[in-house]
Amino acid sequence: LYNSASALTSYTGTFGIPANTAPTAHTWTVGITVTDTIGAQATATSAGISQSADTAPTIAIALSPTSLPVVGSNLAITATITGSGAGISSAFAELFKDGIDTGQGGYLTSGGTTFTGNFGIPNNTSYATHSWSVKVSATDNIGVVTSATSAGDVQAANTKPTITSTLTPGSPSPAGDTLTIKSTIKAGAAGIAGVYGR
C-alpha cells in the first residue's frame, strides 16, 4: 500500500480478483497490518464484499423439421441459451442416432442468445425408425461448460414397394408367342428409382 497524503493517513492499493467458476458466491475481505517506526503493529480486517456466483445457463433446443423423411434431409438446430452469469463464448452441437454419438459435430453460429446450425441426415435404408437427437454444450466466458440434449426427432422407416404383375397370353402358343407383362407398382417410402424385368 502507499500513502496518498503527506500526513500518511491514507493508503491505497489494488488486488486482482480471479473469476468465480463456482455455483456459489464468494466473500472477499482484506486484512491490514500497520507497523509503526519502532516496530509496534496493529491489524484490522475490512468488511466483506460479495462476488456473485457463475450461474449455469438454461439451454432450450429446437429441431426442424420435427419429423424426418426416409430420404436424407437437413436438420436445423436452434439453441436458445440464457441466464449465464459470465456470458456465453461458444456453443458446440453433437449429433446422436438412437442414443449413439455419430461423431458429427460442429460449433453453432451465435446471434446473441440464439445459436444455430445444421446437420445432414442420411437416408434410412432400414425398415425401422431412427431417433435423432442433438447435444449442445455451451462454454461461458470463464470456461465453465453446461450441456443439454434435445428430445428425439424420429426418422421414418423405409418400406418396400409392392408389385402386382399379370402375363398375357395366359397360355402361350407351343409354336412360340409374345409375352406381355403388366406390373402395377405401389411405391414404398423412398419412391421408385427404376424398374427392371427379366
N, C-alpha and C positions, 0 to 999 in steps of 0.2 A: 504494500500500500504506500501511497505517497501523500504528502500534505498539500492542501490547496490554498493555504494561507500562512503568512509568516508567523502567526501565533501558534501554529502547529495544533490547531484544534479540530481540523477537518482533514480526513484522509479518504482517498477513493481508490478503487481497484476494480478489476473485472475478472470474471471466471467464465469459462466455456461450459455450457450445459449440454450434455450429449442427448441424442434422440431417445425418446421413451418408446421402446418397442414392446413394452408390456401392456396387457389389457387393463392395468390399474394405474391410478395416478401416483406420482411421486411427490414427496415433500422435501424441499431443499432449505437448509439453514447454513449460516456462516458463523463460524467461531472466530472471535477476535482476541488476540493476546497482545497486551501493551507492556512494554518493558521501559522503565524509566532510566535515567542516566546513572543510577547507582545499582541497577540490577533488579529492582523490585518489579513484580509483574501483577497485572490484573487481567482477568478474562471475562468475556461476555459472549452470549450466543444470540443471534438475531432471531426474530420471529420467522416462522416457516412460510415459504411460498410454495404453491401447488403447481406442479407440471401435469397437464392433462394426460389421460391415457390415450394410447393409439387404438381407437375403436375400429373393430373389424367392419368392412363394408358389407352391404347387402347386395347379392348378385341375383338378378332375375334374368332368365334366359328364355328367349322365344325363338322357335324354329319355323321356317316357312319353306315349302308347304308343310302342313301338319300331318299329311299322309303322303307316302312316296309311291310312285308307279313302279311297275316291274322294270320297265325300260329305264336305264340310267338317267339321272337328273341332277339338278343343282339344289343343294340345301343351304339356305341363307340363315345366318346366325345373327341375332341381335341380343347383346348382353347389356342390361342397364345396371350400372354399378354406382351405388350411392352410400353415403354415410361414413366414408373413410375419414378417420381422424387426421391422417397425414396426407391425404390425396392419393390418387392412383397414377402410377407411372406407366403401366402396361397391363395388357390382358392377353393371355395365351389360351387358345382353344385346342382340344384334342377330341378326335372322333372315335366313338366306340360302336361296335357292331355286336349285338346280342351280349352286351356287357364286357366284350373283349376289346382291348386297345388295338386299333388298326394300324397304329404307327403314323397316321396322318395328323398333322398339327401345324399351327401357324399363329402368328400374332394378329390380333384383331386391330382394325383401324379405329382410332379414337376420334370421337366427336363430342367432347365434354364428358358427360356421364354415360354416353351411349357408345358402345363398341360393336363394330360389325365385321362380318367376314363370310366366306363361302367355302363349302366343301363339295366336291364332285362325288355323287353316289353311283356306284357301278350297277350294271344290270343284275337283276336277281334271276339267276339261271336255275335256281332250285324250285321245288314245289312246296316250299314252306315260307311263311312270312319271316321277315327280319325286323329287329328293333334297333334303330339308330339313335344314339344319344351323344350329347356334346358336354364335355367337362371344360369349364372356364376357370382359369387360375389368374386372379388379379394380384399384382405386386404393387404395394404402395411406395411412397417416396422415401421410406426408410428401410425398405427391403422385406417387409412382412408380407407373406403370401396367404391369401384366402381363396378357397375353391368352392365351386358349386357345380352340380351336374343336372342337366335338363331331364325332363321326362322323355320316355322313349317315343320316337317317331316311327311308325310302322310302315314298312315297305311291303306291298302286296306280293303274294306268291305267284310264281309262274303257273300257268295251266296249259295242258296240251290241247292242240286243235282236235276237233272231231271230224272224221271223214266218212261219208256215205257214198258208195260207188255202185253203179249199175253197168252191166256189159250188154251190148247188143251186137249181133243177134244172140238170143238166148241159147240157140243150138247151131253153132257154125256148120257150114256145109262140109261133107267129107272131102270135097274137091278143093277145099280152101275157101277162105272168106276174109272179109274185112271186119275187124273187131273194133267197135267203138266203145270207149269208156267215158262215162259221165260221172264226175265226182262233185259232190256238194261238201264244201269245207267250211266249218264254223271255226273262226279264228280263236286261238287261245288268248291269254292276257297280253302276250307280246306281239300279237298280229301275225301276218304271214309274210315271210321273206321270199319264198319261192315254192313251186310245186314240181315234183319230178315223178314220172311214171316209168315202170319197167315191166 
